[in-house]
Amino acid sequence: MTGWPDDDVILYDGVCVFCSRWVRFVIARDAARRFRFTPIQSDYGTRLARAFGIDPGDPDTNAVVHGGIAYMKSDAALTVLSMLPRWGWTRMLFAVPKPLRDAVYNLVARNRYKIFGKYETCFVPDADMRARVLE
């Protein structure tokens, strides 16, 4: 998909503990404040998910819009990581075949609630983070 009006937006599962930690990880390292975030459970996140063909009721991937293009699964994670200071080295992981990268991604995604847990509702970001959340 191309042409999404907002850029550098990370779509994530807001009730997933692992996914919420991912957002905090990115925020802590994104000194340029490039990325914004939207939980899939928000109105904006649900619209974004549907536009990308992700089931908002059973999300199996996070996504990032960068340069007007939606990246999903391992491509999304590596795209974000590669743009963070001191994490540019992760670009070399794109050399790993996508089917292999996505197989690992899918294994974690399928088991994320069992391994990391699940919030009853979307986690509530602090004031600094709230300014970067699109709902």
MARKOL-355551 format. One record per residue (C-alpha): x, y, z. Coordinates in pm, 1 decimal. Layout:
<recs>
+----------+----------+----------+
!       px !       py !       pz !
+----------+----------+----------+
!        X !        Y !        Z !
...
+----------+----------+----------+
</recs>
This chain:
<recs>
+----------+----------+----------+
!       px !       py !       pz !
+----------+----------+----------+
!      0.0 !      0.0 !      0.0 !
!    120.9 !    350.8 !    -73.0 !
!    -13.1 !    695.8 !    -13.2 !
!   -104.7 !    676.5 !    357.5 !
!   -124.7 !   1040.8 !    470.8 !
!     89.6 !    997.0 !    784.4 !
!    448.5 !    880.1 !    778.1 !
!    669.2 !    704.4 !   1033.1 !
!    369.8 !    565.3 !   1221.2 !
!    406.0 !    236.8 !   1407.6 !
!     89.7 !     28.4 !   1442.5 !
!    102.7 !   -207.2 !   1740.4 !
!   -116.4 !   -432.4 !   1955.2 !
!   -190.2 !   -212.5 !   2256.8 !
!   -290.6 !   -498.4 !   2487.2 !
!     22.9 !   -701.6 !   2414.5 !
!    289.0 !   -657.3 !   2683.7 !
!    570.6 !   -737.6 !   2437.9 !
!    435.6 !   -494.5 !   2177.4 !
!    399.4 !   -217.2 !   2433.8 !
!    757.7 !   -276.8 !   2547.7 !
!    863.6 !   -251.5 !   2182.2 !
!    701.9 !     93.0 !   2164.9 !
!    882.7 !    202.3 !   2482.9 !
!   1209.2 !     64.2 !   2344.1 !
!   1170.0 !    272.0 !   2028.3 !
!   1070.0 !    587.3 !   2217.0 !
!   1371.6 !    559.9 !   2447.4 !
!   1607.7 !    547.3 !   2147.3 !
!   1428.7 !    775.2 !   1900.4 !
!   1609.9 !   1097.1 !   1995.7 !
!   1483.4 !   1271.1 !   1680.4 !
!   1123.7 !   1187.5 !   1781.5 !
!   1066.9 !   1061.4 !   1429.1 !
!    817.3 !    787.3 !   1508.9 !
!    459.0 !    815.3 !   1622.8 !
!    250.0 !    525.7 !   1745.2 !
!   -105.0 !    399.4 !   1728.0 !
!   -254.0 !    101.5 !   1907.9 !
!   -457.1 !   -120.0 !   1678.1 !
!   -741.7 !    -92.0 !   1929.8 !
!   -781.8 !    284.8 !   1868.2 !
!  -1008.2 !    422.9 !   1595.7 !
!   -708.1 !    544.8 !   1396.5 !
!   -521.0 !    216.4 !   1448.4 !
!   -821.6 !     11.1 !   1340.0 !
!   -854.7 !    214.8 !   1018.6 !
!   -482.8 !    178.9 !    952.2 !
!   -492.9 !   -196.9 !   1016.8 !
!   -787.0 !   -248.9 !    782.7 !
!   -612.2 !    -44.2 !    513.0 !
!   -316.7 !   -284.9 !    541.6 !
!   -530.8 !   -600.2 !    546.9 !
!   -464.0 !   -670.5 !    916.5 !
!   -755.0 !   -806.1 !   1121.7 !
!   -789.0 !   -556.9 !   1410.9 !
!   -960.7 !   -826.0 !   1621.2 !
!   -674.2 !  -1072.9 !   1578.6 !
!   -360.1 !   -885.6 !   1474.3 !
!    -70.6 !  -1105.3 !   1368.9 !
!    178.8 !   -830.1 !   1292.5 !
!    287.4 !   -483.7 !   1378.4 !
!    338.7 !   -245.0 !   1091.4 !
!    519.5 !     78.0 !   1015.9 !
!    446.8 !    333.1 !    748.4 !
!    771.6 !    478.7 !    616.6 !
!    807.6 !    673.6 !    296.5 !
!    440.0 !    612.6 !    223.1 !
!    492.4 !    235.8 !    223.1 !
!    357.1 !     -7.2 !    482.2 !
!    609.8 !   -258.2 !    612.1 !
!    493.9 !   -558.1 !    813.1 !
!    636.1 !   -838.9 !   1022.8 !
!   1017.4 !   -859.1 !   1022.6 !
!   1041.8 !   -585.2 !    757.8 !
!    859.2 !   -348.1 !    995.2 !
!   1081.8 !   -428.0 !   1292.7 !
!   1404.4 !   -401.4 !   1091.8 !
!   1292.9 !    -81.2 !    918.3 !
!   1231.3 !     83.4 !   1256.1 !
!   1546.9 !    -51.1 !   1420.2 !
!   1766.1 !     52.5 !   1127.4 !
!   1654.4 !    415.4 !   1168.0 !
!   1739.5 !    439.6 !   1538.0 !
!   2075.9 !    581.9 !   1648.0 !
!   2335.7 !    306.6 !   1699.8 !
!   2100.3 !     44.7 !   1553.6 !
!   2183.9 !     99.6 !   1185.6 !
!   2379.5 !   -228.2 !   1189.5 !
!   2043.7 !   -410.3 !   1182.3 !
!   2016.6 !   -326.5 !    809.7 !
!   2242.9 !   -623.2 !    743.5 !
!   1966.8 !   -851.3 !    877.9 !
!   1769.1 !   -773.2 !    562.0 !
!   2018.5 !  -1011.7 !    396.4 !
!   1853.8 !  -1299.6 !    584.3 !
!   1584.4 !  -1439.3 !    353.4 !
!   1244.6 !  -1287.3 !    431.0 !
!   1070.8 !  -1627.7 !    469.0 !
!   1318.6 !  -1719.1 !    744.1 !
!   1291.7 !  -1378.6 !    917.4 !
!    912.7 !  -1390.7 !    902.9 !
!    903.8 !  -1749.2 !   1032.2 !
!   1084.1 !  -1633.3 !   1348.4 !
!    860.5 !  -1325.6 !   1367.3 !
!    546.8 !  -1540.3 !   1330.0 !
!    662.1 !  -1778.1 !   1604.7 !
!    700.4 !  -1490.0 !   1851.3 !
!    379.9 !  -1318.7 !   1733.9 !
!    174.2 !  -1636.3 !   1770.0 !
!    297.1 !  -1693.7 !   2124.4 !
!    336.3 !  -1334.4 !   2247.6 !
!     47.9 !  -1345.5 !   2495.4 !
!    160.6 !  -1680.7 !   2639.5 !
!    523.0 !  -1573.1 !   2673.9 !
!    493.1 !  -1204.6 !   2769.4 !
!    134.1 !  -1161.1 !   2887.2 !
!   -156.9 !   -942.0 !   2792.1 !
!   -306.9 !   -626.0 !   2940.9 !
!   -681.6 !   -612.5 !   3003.3 !
!   -690.0 !   -275.2 !   2822.6 !
!   -436.8 !    -75.4 !   2622.4 !
!   -152.5 !     43.0 !   2839.7 !
!   -166.1 !    412.3 !   2928.2 !
!    139.4 !    603.2 !   2807.3 !
!    303.2 !    875.3 !   3013.4 !
!    260.8 !   1241.7 !   2912.2 !
!    573.2 !   1252.9 !   2692.6 !
!    471.0 !    940.3 !   2507.5 !
!    107.3 !   1048.5 !   2480.7 !
!    215.5 !   1338.1 !   2256.8 !
!    339.8 !   1081.9 !   2004.0 !
!     34.4 !    854.0 !   2006.8 !
!   -227.2 !    883.8 !   1732.4 !
!   -573.3 !    764.9 !   1826.5 !
+----------+----------+----------+
</recs>
